[in-house]
């Protein structure tokens, strides 16, 4: 019998932030969720933002990586891709 060491036994939400925002493609909901996951291997932090979910034992490294992602990429590419698909332009590229 194999035991999954990293399966969350209990998840405690620390922060659940949502905000309606708008860009040139329209309105969407931005969210930031920070959770503490208890597993058989120990405690792991989880941070969720649109199009990304990341885990790390060190909260500060997790925050650093995630905020760098939000700054560099954010939702821009995925929002552009969705808009091009909606207008039917994506197939012509």
C-alpha positions as CSV (number, residue, x, y, z in Angstrom):
1,X,0.0,0.0,0.0
2,X,1.5,3.3,-1.1
3,X,0.9,6.4,1.0
4,X,0.9,9.8,-0.7
5,X,3.1,11.9,1.6
6,X,2.2,15.2,0.0
7,X,-1.6,14.8,-0.1
8,X,-3.1,17.6,2.1
9,X,-4.7,16.1,5.2
10,X,-6.0,19.5,6.3
11,X,-6.0,22.9,4.6
12,X,-6.4,26.2,6.6
13,X,-7.1,29.3,4.5
14,X,-5.0,32.2,5.9
15,X,-6.0,34.9,3.3
16,X,-8.8,34.9,0.7
17,X,-8.7,38.2,-1.2
18,X,-10.9,38.9,-4.3
19,X,-11.2,42.1,-6.3
20,X,-13.1,43.0,-9.5
21,X,-10.6,44.6,-11.9
22,X,-10.6,45.7,-15.5
23,X,-8.1,45.8,-18.3
24,X,-8.3,46.6,-22.0
25,X,-10.0,43.3,-22.6
26,X,-12.8,43.8,-20.1
27,X,-13.5,43.0,-16.5
28,X,-12.4,40.0,-14.5
29,X,-12.0,38.8,-11.0
30,X,-8.5,38.8,-9.5
31,X,-7.9,36.6,-6.4
32,X,-5.1,35.9,-4.0
33,X,-5.4,33.0,-1.7
34,X,-2.8,31.9,0.9
35,X,-3.3,28.5,2.6
36,X,-1.4,26.4,5.1
37,X,-1.5,22.7,4.1
38,X,-0.9,20.0,6.6
39,X,0.5,16.8,5.0
40,X,2.2,13.7,6.2
41,X,5.6,15.2,5.1
42,X,5.0,18.4,7.2
43,X,3.5,21.9,6.7
44,X,3.5,23.4,3.2
45,X,2.2,26.9,2.2
46,X,0.0,27.3,-0.9
47,X,-0.5,30.5,-2.8
48,X,-3.1,30.8,-5.6
49,X,-3.5,33.6,-8.1
50,X,-5.2,33.5,-11.5
51,X,-3.5,30.9,-13.8
52,X,-1.0,29.9,-11.0
53,X,-0.9,27.7,-7.9
54,X,2.4,27.2,-6.1
55,X,3.6,25.4,-3.0
56,X,6.6,25.8,-0.8
57,X,7.7,25.1,2.8
58,X,9.2,28.6,3.0
59,X,6.4,31.3,2.9
60,X,8.8,34.1,2.0
61,X,10.3,32.3,-1.0
62,X,6.7,31.4,-2.1
63,X,5.6,35.1,-1.8
64,X,8.7,36.2,-3.7
65,X,8.1,33.8,-6.6
66,X,4.4,34.5,-6.8
67,X,4.7,38.3,-6.7
68,X,7.4,38.2,-9.3
69,X,5.0,36.2,-11.5
70,X,2.2,38.7,-11.0
71,X,4.5,41.5,-11.8
72,X,6.1,40.0,-14.9
73,X,3.2,38.0,-16.4
74,X,0.1,38.6,-14.4
75,X,-3.1,37.8,-16.4
76,X,-2.1,39.7,-19.5
77,X,-1.2,36.8,-21.8
78,X,-4.1,34.6,-20.8
79,X,-6.5,37.5,-21.2
80,X,-5.1,38.3,-24.6
81,X,-5.4,34.6,-25.7
82,X,-9.0,34.4,-24.5
83,X,-9.9,37.5,-26.3
84,X,-8.3,36.4,-29.6
85,X,-10.1,33.0,-29.3
86,X,-13.4,34.7,-28.6
87,X,-13.0,36.8,-31.8
88,X,-11.9,33.9,-33.9
89,X,-8.5,35.4,-34.6
90,X,-6.5,32.7,-32.7
91,X,-7.0,30.1,-35.5
92,X,-5.6,32.5,-38.1
93,X,-2.3,33.0,-36.3
